[in-house]
Amino acid sequence: MGELKSKRDAAAALIGQLDKQLRCPFCRQVLVWDQSYRFTCAENHSFDLSKQGSLFLVKQAANSQYNGPLFQARHNMIQQFQLYAPIYEPISLELKNKDVILDAGTGEGSHLNELKKRVPDIVPIGLDLSKDGINQAGKLYRDSVWMVGDLANLPFQNESINVILNILSPSNYAEFKRVLKQGGKLIKVIPGENYLQELREYTNETTNVTYSNHQTVALFNQHFSEVQIKIVQYKKELTQTERQAIVNMSPLGWSVSAEAKQMYIEEGQSTITIDLTLLIAKA
C-alpha cells in the first residue's frame, strides 16, 4: 500500500504544477485541483487521480489492438533491450529543466521514462487513448503523470505545454498547435524507409507495399515552418526471443500471417534495422 500511495502522491505533486492548465473533456471548462486527488470543473464534472497516479480524461476509452501484451513487449524492447536508445540523446537536447513535456501517444510510457532519466527535472505527462497502456505506465513508472486522453480533444488549456513528443504515433496538428506555448516545440518521430525492414519483408509478401514517409513529412511541413530534420539509423542484434517481442510490439505484426510470423521468429535475420526521422518545429 505504501508504494501505491507514494506513486499517487508523486503524481499529485507534479499535477499541482498543472492547476488550471487542464480542461474538462466534456465541457472544456477549466479543471481545478482541489488537493484531495481530484480535479473538478464549473459544470461539476470530476476526475480522480488513481492510486497508480493516472487520470481518466476522455469521454470514452478506445478498444483497439493496442493491448496489454503489445505494451509489455514494447516495455521489454525499450527498457531492457534499449532498442531505441540512440534517439534519446537528440531528443533530450531539445528539452529543458522545468519544461512541461507531453508525450502524446505514450503507450505504456517507456519512451518518456527514458527521457526523464536523461533530463530529470521536467514535468512529464504521458497521454494515450488506450486505458491498457496508461494502466501499465502507472504500474511501471513513478514520478510522472499518466492520462487516458484523446489526441482530438486534448485535456489542456491553450498554450499550456512547452514540448510535445509524438513518437511513432498518430498526430493531431490542430490540437498540438492549440496547446503548445508560444515558442514551444513539437518533436515528432516517424519511421524511415528501412525501419524494421527485416520484419517488413514478411508483410510485403502479402501486401506488396513499399513504405515511404514522404507524405508524413510533407504534411508536417504544411503545418510548421523552419522544420529541423534529423535522421537516426542503426542496426541491433536480435535473439529469437527479441524477434518474438518485435512481432508482438509492432503494428506491422498485425498484417503478417501466423505462419509468416513464426517463420520470422525462428528463421529471421539476426539483426533489425532502426531507421527513424525526427521532425522538430517551434510553435
N, C-alpha and C positions, 0 to 999 in steps of 0.2 A: 504493500500500500504506500509506503514511503516513497518508492521510486516513481509510482504513478503520480502521486501528489507533487513531486518535485518537477516532473515534466509539465504538469498543468501550471504550476507556479512560475516556471521558467518562461513558458509561453505567455502567461499573464503579464510578466514584467516587460516583455517585448511589445505586447499588444497595447500596454499603457502608452507607448510612444505613438500609437496609431489612433488615439482617441480623436473622434470627429473626422478622421480621414477615411473611414469606411462608410459605405452607403447600403441601405436596405435593398436586397434584390427584388423585393415585391413593389415597394412604393418609391424607391430611390431617395428616400429621406436620409438625413444624416444618422448614423448609428453612434450612440453614446455609450461608453464603457462605464459601468456602474460599480466597479471594484468588487463585484461578487461573482466573477466569472461569467458575466452576461453583458451582451450588447442589446440595446433597445432603441427603437425609433419613435417618432412622434405619433405614428399610427399604431403603436403598441405591438409591433412585430418584435419578437425577441429571439436571440441566438445565444446559446450557452456554449462555453468553452468546455470541451470534453476532458476527461481525465488524462487522455493522451496528448492534450494540448492542441486539439484541432477544432475548427469551426465549420458548420454546415451552412453555407451562404449561397444557396441555389434553390430555385423553385422545386426542382426535381432532379435527382441524380440520374445518370445515364446508365443503361445496360449496354455493354459492349464486350468485344473480345479482349479488351484491356482488363485482365482479371488478376487475381492473386498469384497464380503460377507464373504469369508473364512478368509481374513486378518482382517476384522473388528471383527469377532468372536474371532480370536487369540488375538487381541489387548485387547478386553474386558476381556478375561480369564487371560491374562498375567499381564495386568496393574491394572485392577480393582479387580479381584478375586485373583490375586497373586498365580496362580496355580503352578508356577514353582519356587517360592521364595527360597526354600531350596537349589537349585542347584547353586545360585549365589554366596554364600559365598565361597565354594571350588574353583569355577572358579576365583573369584576376587583375591584370594590369589596367583594365578599364574600370575597376571597382575602387571605391574609396571608403575609408572608415566612416561610420555613421550613416552611410547610404542605406535607404530603404530599397531592398532588392526583391523584385517579384519574379519568381521562376514560374512562368505561365506554361502549363502543361508539365508539371513537375513529376508526374507519375508517383513513384514511391520515394522521391526526394533525394536520390543518391547524388545526382549532379550538384544540387545545391549544397549538400553536405560536404562534398569535396571542395567546393569553392569557399565555404565557410572555414575550412581548415586553413586555407591559404590567406584569407582576409577575415580574421575572426571578429573584428569589431564592426560588423554590418548588422542591419536589421533584416533577417532573411525570412521571406514569405514564400511558401510553396503552394501553388493553386492548381487543382486538376478537377475535371468533371467526374472522374472515377472515384467513387467512395472507397473501393478496394485499395486503390493507390494511396489515398490520403490516410486511411486507417493504418496501412503498413508503414507509411512515413512516420506517423505518430508513435508507433511501436519501436521503430528502428532508431530514430534520431531525436535528441532533445535540443533545446536552445534555438528552436525555430518555430515559426507559426505556420500551421498547416490548414489549408482551407479547401473544402469542396466548393467549387465555383465554376462559373460559365464564362468562357472567353468572350461570348457575345453579350454578356451583361456583367462586366467586372464589378465586384462589390467595393469599389474605391471611388472616392471623390475625384473631381477633376484636378489634375496637376498635383498628385499626391505621391508619386513614385519616382525615385531617382533613376533606377535602372530596371529594365525588363529583360530577362533572359528567356529565350524561346528556342530550346534545344531539341531538334529533331521532333518538332511538334507543330500542329496547325497554328495559324495566326488569325488575329482579327485586328487589322491595322487601324481601323477607325477607333476601336476601344483602346488600343495601345497608345495612340496619339492623344486621346482624351485624358488618360490617367497619368501620362508622363509629365513631370515638371518641365518648365522651360529650361532647355539645355540638358535635359535628361537623355539617357541613351537606351536604344534598343539593340540588343545583341542576339541575332538570330543565327542558329547553326543548322545547316542543311546538308544533305548527302551530296557528295560529288559523284561523277560518272562511274567511278570504280568502287564506290562504297559497298562493302560486303559482296564483292563480285564473285567470290568463290561460292557463296550461297545463291547468289542471283542466277548463276549458270543453271541451277536446278529449276528455278522458276521459269527461265527463258525457254526451257524445253516445252513448256505448256502454254506460255503467254506470248512468246516471241517478241518481247518488248525490250528495247534498249533504253536505259534510263538517262535522262538529261535534266539538269536543274536550271536550264536557261530561262524557262518561263517563270520559275520562282524568283530568280534574280531580277528579271525584268519587272515583275510586279512590285518587288521591294523598291526598286529604283523609281517606280511611278509614285510611290508614297513618300519617299525620303530623298533628300539631296545630300551631296557630299558623303556618299557611302564609302566606307573603307571595306575592302575585301581581303581576307586572309585565308590562305589555303593550308590545311594541315593534312599531310599524307604520311602513312607508315603502315607497316605490316606487323602483326602479332602472331607468335607461335600459339597453336591450339592443341590441347589434348582432345580425346574423344568426348570426355565429359564436358569440356568447354564448347565443343561443336554442338552438343545437345543443348546447352544453355543459349547459344547463339540462335538456334532454331526456335527455342521457346520464347525468347525475348523480342524477336523481330517480327513486325507485321509481314515481312517477306515470307515467313513460315506459313502464313495463312493460305498462300497461293501454291504451296508445294504439296504434292500428294503424299500420303503416308509412306508409300514405297520410296519416293524420292527423298523424303526426309531421312528415312532410315539409311538409305544409301549414302547420303551426305555425312551423317553421323559416323557411320562405320568406315567409309572409304574416302571421305572428302579430304581436300588438301590440309596439310598440317599448319598452314598459315591462313590468316584472314586479312583482307585489305581494309584499312580505315582511311577514307578519303572524304574530308569534310571541308565545307566552305563556311567561313564566319563572315556575316554581314553586319556591320556596325554603323549605326547612324544616330545623329542627335535630333531631338525633337525641336 
